[in-house]
Amino acid sequence: MKTRAHLTIQILLWALVWLILGLNQQDFLQFFTENRIAFGFQVVAIVLASYLIAPKLLFQKKYVLFIVVSIATIALFAFLSSEMSINPPERIPPNGPDGPPPFGPKGRRPPSGYLIHLLLISVSYILSILVETFLFAQKKEEAIAKQSAALAESELKFLKMQINPHFLFNSLNNIYALSISNSEKTPESIHSLSEMLRYVIYDCERPKVPIEKEIHYIENFIELFKLRSSKGFNITFNNEMEHTANEVAPMLFIIFIENAFKHSGIEKGGDAFVNIALTSSNDEISFSVENSLPKEKINKDKSSGIGLNNAKKRLEIYYPNKHNLKIETNGGYRVNLKIRTND
């Protein structure tokens, strides 16, 4: 349907060109009679180029065959057009037989009918090929963009499938530890977990969520962690929301926070700490998390590093060229993430 539309436009434009040329002639009817066959071959050349030659040869990378067929088509159409056209009657010089020669004062002959028709058909054919090439490139670019978007969406779903079970298992382990000791904090922990699950199941289905919901999720996560022991933990979470309308990819920050809790050794108390900061301004979201390094080396499980890799992939998908992630390990472990929101 689109091919038919731009094909019709090309034909109408050439018809307009012929109409303008005809209106500048003394005898429009004679001009039309002399050139109608040339216009007809132009139309046929445009149709062949649009429906057959360009899609079947040029876009299939059959370049040699395309060039041969194009040259043959133009030459044949120019020959048939010049032979079938009605030539204008030979004009008598205005000053009689003794006047200036019919081909000008220097006796130069005008271009032959074949060359004129060759030029007309070549121009229309080449322009048609250029239009088809431009439209083909545009369609290919759109197809690549759609394919990239589909792959990105599939990858994000896969990443969420990896993240959510990891979160769930950690939380259930916390509640299990409380239930064994018959702690009164068990119902409170279940309530916190239910709110977090509600966020994961319903809100995280969207590509981005209000930053306030992400903050509430982090707060629930910290409170759930604190219920594991009656002893206090050295955990701080500072958030400053100058611009609450900002949205972020769901469960983006929690990956770094879980990693900080896991590798800080904070469960053993002592000087271990985890400091979290999150700010939101009109044009930027800034996140940082810092944790101490335990004196004793923590054994890494098989899934160690998966969360950070997932976070990096999600940042590349959601914020290409709009984020800056720095991870430092000097005397501790610190993650700094800045996301531009004004682009």
Secondary structure, 3 states (H helix, E strand, C coil): CHHHHHHHHHHHHHHHHHHHHHHCCCCHHHHHHHHHHHHHHHHHHHHHHHHHHHHHHHCCCCHHHHHHHHHHHHHHHHHHHHHHCCCCCCCCCCCCCCCCCCCCCCCCCCCCHHHHHHHHHHHHHHHHHHHHHHHHHHHHHHHHHHHHHHHHHHHHHHHHHHHHHHHHHHHHHHHHHHHHCCCCCHHHHHHHHHHHHHHHHHHHHCCCEEHHHHHHHHHHHHHHHHCCCCCCCCEEEEEEECCCCCEECCCCHHHHHHHHHHHHCHHHCCCCCEEEEEEECCCEEEEEEEECCCCCCCCCCCCCCHHHHHHHHHHHHHCCCCEEEEEECCCCEEEEEEEECCC
